[in-house]
Amino acid sequence: MKKLVLFIQGAGQGAHDEDAKMAASLGKELGPDYDVRCPRMPNEASPDTAVWKRRVAAEVVTMGDGAILVGHSAGAIPLVMALAEGALKHRIAGTFLIAAPFCGEGGWDLEGFDLPADLSARLPRGVPMFLYQGSDDEIVPFAHLDLYAKALPQAVVRALDGRNHQLNDDLSDVAADIRRLG
């Protein structure tokens, strides 16, 4: 049986089409034992976190226990918020946040995207968490990786030298970590 991966795109006009390249890279790197799903999120140009959280929860329901969650950029926030709020009723195998803007103290102030100050305490215990950020990210400041690392001390942090916001459409590092989940 294939392992299921849910890839949540970032926000902005055309984000799904751009992020589909990342999802394809992930699928190629993971190989035939994985099924990478990259649904088009509603109103990508101006996302509503409540709507995106409900969509993430609905996708996880169709995947069942053991889903692997990957969120890119602004798509990482509703994904991690759904986890923190207990909206995902199935067991998650791992969570992977790529170039995620930190929306909390010291980070960005985006209406509706505020992360709780006690984020780490709200997340389900025992779910591996990984953070990735390219040193050449032209959209999300590299310093946001440190903010996430402080907010999520249990996370594995991967600073990727020379990678841009899209990780140069090369998700081999993410795939290697996913395969290590077993």
KOLNUZA-536306 format. One line per field, with one value per residue (C-alpha): residue number from 1; chain; x, y, z negated. Coordinates in pm, 1 decimal, padded with zeros to 6 digits, always signed. Example, Ala and Ser with C-alpha at 12.3 -4.5 7.8 and 13.67 -1.06 7.14 Angstrom:
<atoms>
nr c(1  2);
kette c(A  A);
u c(+01230.0  +01367.0);
v c(-00450.0  -00106.0);
w c(-00780.0  -00714.0);
</atoms>
This chain:
<atoms>
nr c(1  2  3  4  5  6  7  8  9  10  11  12  13  14  15  16  17  18  19  20  21  22  23  24  25  26  27  28  29  30  31  32  33  34  35  36  37  38  39  40  41  42  43  44  45  46  47  48  49  50  51  52  53  54  55  56  57  58  59  60  61  62  63  64  65  66  67  68  69  70  71  72  73  74  75  76  77  78  79  80  81  82  83  84  85  86  87  88  89  90  91  92  93  94  95  96  97  98  99  100  101  102  103  104  105  106  107  108  109  110  111  112  113  114  115  116  117  118  119  120  121  122  123  124  125  126  127  128  129  130  131  132  133  134  135  136  137  138  139  140  141  142  143  144  145  146  147  148  149  150  151  152  153  154  155  156  157  158  159  160  161  162  163  164  165  166  167  168  169  170  171  172  173  174  175  176  177  178  179  180  181  182);
kette c(A  A  A  A  A  A  A  A  A  A  A  A  A  A  A  A  A  A  A  A  A  A  A  A  A  A  A  A  A  A  A  A  A  A  A  A  A  A  A  A  A  A  A  A  A  A  A  A  A  A  A  A  A  A  A  A  A  A  A  A  A  A  A  A  A  A  A  A  A  A  A  A  A  A  A  A  A  A  A  A  A  A  A  A  A  A  A  A  A  A  A  A  A  A  A  A  A  A  A  A  A  A  A  A  A  A  A  A  A  A  A  A  A  A  A  A  A  A  A  A  A  A  A  A  A  A  A  A  A  A  A  A  A  A  A  A  A  A  A  A  A  A  A  A  A  A  A  A  A  A  A  A  A  A  A  A  A  A  A  A  A  A  A  A  A  A  A  A  A  A  A  A  A  A  A  A  A  A  A  A  A  A);
u c(+00000.0  +00132.7  +00214.7  +00008.4  +00160.6  -00048.4  +00132.8  -00033.8  +00061.7  +00156.3  -00056.4  -00061.2  -00180.6  -00044.2  +00093.8  -00057.7  +00104.3  +00443.1  +00417.4  +00301.3  +00662.2  +00778.1  +00518.2  +00630.0  +00991.5  +00888.0  +00695.0  +00987.0  +01232.3  +01003.8  +00931.9  +00647.4  +00581.5  +00435.4  +00137.8  +00187.4  -00137.8  -00132.8  -00490.0  -00561.0  -00648.8  -00943.9  -00884.7  -00505.9  -00460.0  -00624.5  -00652.6  -00882.1  -00707.6  -01036.1  -01130.0  -00781.5  -00780.0  -01114.0  -00975.8  -00663.8  -00883.9  -01107.1  -00804.9  -00662.0  -00997.4  -00974.7  -00616.8  -00677.0  -00414.0  -00047.8  -00071.4  +00243.6  +00181.6  +00394.5  +00319.2  +00493.5  +00512.6  +00174.9  +00026.4  +00231.2  +00045.5  -00311.6  -00162.0  +00019.7  -00276.1  -00510.9  -00271.6  -00246.4  -00623.4  -00688.9  -00882.5  -00707.4  -00867.8  -00634.8  -00283.1  -00022.1  +00309.8  +00507.9  +00486.1  +00724.3  +00717.5  +00902.0  +00985.1  +00709.5  +00661.3  +00650.7  +00338.1  +00393.0  +00620.8  +00923.3  +00774.4  +00507.7  +00170.1  -00078.8  -00443.7  -00586.2  -00246.1  -00142.0  +00026.5  -00046.1  +00234.5  +00219.2  +00229.7  +00466.2  +00251.4  -00060.2  +00083.4  +00016.5  +00291.9  +00515.5  +00456.8  +00793.8  +00826.3  +01077.9  +01152.9  +01326.7  +01442.8  +01667.6  +01940.8  +01852.5  +01476.1  +01362.7  +01018.1  +01036.6  +01330.1  +01580.0  +01545.6  +01195.1  +01359.0  +01510.7  +01174.9  +01014.3  +01304.6  +01243.7  +00866.2  +00905.2  +01209.0  +01116.1  +01152.8  +01443.8  +01576.5  +01727.6  +01890.3  +01958.6  +02243.6  +02183.0  +01814.7  +01539.0  +01178.2  +01086.7  +01401.0  +01503.1  +01221.8  +01446.7  +01282.5  +01540.6  +01621.5  +01253.7  +01210.7  +01510.3  +01356.8  +01015.5  +01169.7  +01338.7  +00995.5  +00977.8);
v c(+00000.0  +00343.1  +00600.2  +00914.9  +01263.2  +01580.3  +01882.8  +02216.4  +02495.2  +02848.9  +03157.5  +03411.6  +03424.8  +03121.5  +02959.0  +02617.4  +02597.3  +02697.6  +02465.8  +02174.4  +02162.5  +02113.8  +01842.1  +01668.7  +01681.8  +01531.1  +01253.2  +01175.5  +01164.5  +00947.5  +00699.8  +00455.9  +00366.6  +00714.4  +00905.5  +01284.5  +01479.2  +01852.0  +01984.2  +02332.6  +02538.1  +02778.2  +03144.9  +03112.2  +03483.4  +03581.4  +03276.1  +03243.5  +03034.0  +02893.3  +02769.1  +02627.0  +02451.1  +02287.0  +02178.2  +02030.3  +01842.3  +01709.5  +01589.9  +01413.1  +01236.7  +01089.1  +00976.0  +00817.2  +00733.7  +00773.4  +01071.5  +01275.0  +01650.7  +01896.8  +02269.3  +02528.2  +02896.7  +03035.8  +02687.1  +02565.5  +02792.9  +02656.4  +02307.0  +02356.1  +02550.9  +02260.0  +02028.4  +02264.1  +02306.6  +01932.2  +01959.7  +01655.1  +01345.9  +01091.7  +00992.4  +01192.4  +01025.0  +01348.9  +01719.5  +01904.9  +02286.1  +02447.4  +02820.6  +02893.8  +03255.0  +03289.5  +03478.5  +03561.5  +03767.6  +03879.9  +03759.1  +03877.2  +04014.3  +03866.7  +03887.2  +03542.6  +03369.8  +03427.6  +03127.7  +03067.0  +03159.4  +02806.6  +02636.6  +02358.0  +02255.9  +02236.3  +02000.1  +01626.8  +01442.7  +01207.2  +01353.0  +01425.9  +01788.3  +01916.2  +02275.5  +02372.4  +02712.4  +02812.6  +03066.7  +03249.2  +03270.5  +03590.4  +03594.0  +03466.6  +03605.8  +03338.3  +03459.6  +03307.3  +02964.8  +03060.6  +03190.6  +02856.2  +02667.4  +02856.3  +02803.4  +02434.4  +02308.7  +01948.5  +02012.4  +01906.7  +02220.4  +02211.6  +02532.3  +02471.6  +02674.3  +02837.1  +02739.5  +02985.1  +03007.8  +02706.6  +02519.7  +02539.3  +02286.5  +02021.9  +01842.6  +01565.7  +01672.2  +01659.8  +01321.8  +01178.5  +01281.5  +01141.1  +00806.1  +00794.8  +00792.3  +00426.8);
w c(+00000.0  +00093.8  -00171.3  -00125.4  -00120.3  -00127.8  +00017.8  -00066.0  +00170.8  +00080.6  +00142.5  +00421.3  +00779.2  +00963.9  +00645.9  +00717.4  +01060.1  +00917.2  +00618.1  +00834.1  +00958.5  +00600.9  +00542.8  +00863.8  +00746.2  +00414.9  +00587.8  +00817.5  +00525.5  +00312.1  +00589.1  +00652.5  +00287.5  +00224.6  +00360.5  +00342.3  +00357.3  +00425.1  +00424.7  +00554.0  +00249.1  +00263.7  +00344.4  +00359.0  +00429.9  +00099.8  -00125.9  -00424.5  -00690.9  -00824.2  -00476.6  -00417.3  -00758.4  -00675.0  -00337.6  -00501.2  -00751.1  -00471.4  -00272.2  -00578.3  -00631.8  -00280.6  -00348.1  -00688.1  -00948.6  -00863.0  -00628.5  -00573.9  -00566.9  -00370.1  -00370.6  -00157.3  -00245.0  -00356.5  -00307.6  -00603.0  -00844.3  -00810.6  -00810.4  -01141.9  -01284.2  -01202.9  -01387.6  -01686.2  -01710.2  -01701.7  -01375.1  -01226.9  -01374.0  -01214.0  -01319.7  -01127.2  -01036.2  -01003.4  -00927.5  -00694.5  -00669.1  -00377.7  -00362.1  -00611.5  -00715.2  -01092.2  -01193.0  -01555.3  -01774.7  -01571.3  -01243.3  -01005.3  -01104.8  -00857.8  -00954.4  -01026.5  -01012.9  -01376.1  -01533.3  -01902.6  -02141.7  -02287.0  -01945.6  -02048.6  -02346.5  -02128.6  -01868.6  -01895.1  -02080.2  -01888.7  -01541.8  -01378.3  -01264.5  -01009.1  -00903.6  -00577.4  -00458.7  -00172.3  -00245.5  +00078.8  +00015.2  +00182.7  +00016.8  -00341.8  -00541.6  -00642.3  -01003.9  -01013.8  -01032.4  -01368.5  -01491.7  -01407.0  -01565.2  -01891.3  -01874.7  -01785.9  -01976.5  -01896.0  -01520.3  -01303.8  -01133.0  -00783.8  -00657.2  -00288.0  -00141.4  +00196.0  +00217.0  +00301.4  +00184.2  +00398.1  +00281.4  +00648.8  +00713.0  +00558.5  +00267.1  +00237.1  -00122.1  -00218.6  -00048.9  -00234.7  -00567.1  -00470.5  -00377.3  -00720.1  -00884.5  -00787.6);
</atoms>
